[in-house]
């Protein structure tokens, strides 16, 4: 299995209900592909050390579990992903970094 782990950082505070909706929107789109075997998302737990992050502070972490590289490549091209991103970026700008890896 390949894991696609995304760290999402909203540029400013996002209401918790909106964050939950954002994560639900991603989950729905990804799970509807039939290519994603597992989906997990959690909010970042803030600590004092976050003030010293050299890049950005996470808002949430999302992890997809996929069977193989073909499945991973397919989710990057799923219809609706660009629109979902643009819709949320217009409301609450954010940044994302990710890593593709085997189980830790």
ChimeraX attribute file (.defattr): number of C-alpha atoms within 10 A of each C-alpha:
attribute: neighborCount
match mode: 1-to-1
recipient: residues
	/A:1	13
	/A:2	16
	/A:3	23
	/A:4	18
	/A:5	19
	/A:6	18
	/A:7	20
	/A:8	20
	/A:9	19
	/A:10	18
	/A:11	15
	/A:12	10
	/A:13	10
	/A:14	14
	/A:15	10
	/A:16	10
	/A:17	8
	/A:18	13
	/A:19	18
	/A:20	15
	/A:21	12
	/A:22	14
	/A:23	17
	/A:24	13
	/A:25	15
	/A:26	17
	/A:27	19
	/A:28	11
	/A:29	17
	/A:30	21
	/A:31	15
	/A:32	11
	/A:33	14
	/A:34	11
	/A:35	19
	/A:36	21
	/A:37	15
	/A:38	14
	/A:39	18
	/A:40	12
	/A:41	18
	/A:42	12
	/A:43	16
	/A:44	14
	/A:45	9
	/A:46	11
	/A:47	7
	/A:48	6
	/A:49	8
	/A:50	12
	/A:51	10
	/A:52	9
	/A:53	9
	/A:54	7
	/A:55	6
	/A:56	16
	/A:57	18
	/A:58	22
	/A:59	21
	/A:60	19
	/A:61	19
	/A:62	18
	/A:63	19
	/A:64	23
	/A:65	22
	/A:66	21
	/A:67	14
	/A:68	13
	/A:69	12
	/A:70	10
	/A:71	17
	/A:72	19
	/A:73	12
	/A:74	13
	/A:75	19
	/A:76	11
	/A:77	10
	/A:78	13
	/A:79	12
	/A:80	11
	/A:81	16
	/A:82	11
	/A:83	10
	/A:84	14
	/A:85	15
	/A:86	13
	/A:87	12
	/A:88	15
	/A:89	14
	/A:90	9
	/A:91	10
	/A:92	16
	/A:93	15
	/A:94	16
	/A:95	13
	/A:96	13
	/A:97	11
	/A:98	13
	/A:99	11
	/A:100	15
	/A:101	12
	/A:102	10
	/A:103	9
	/A:104	4
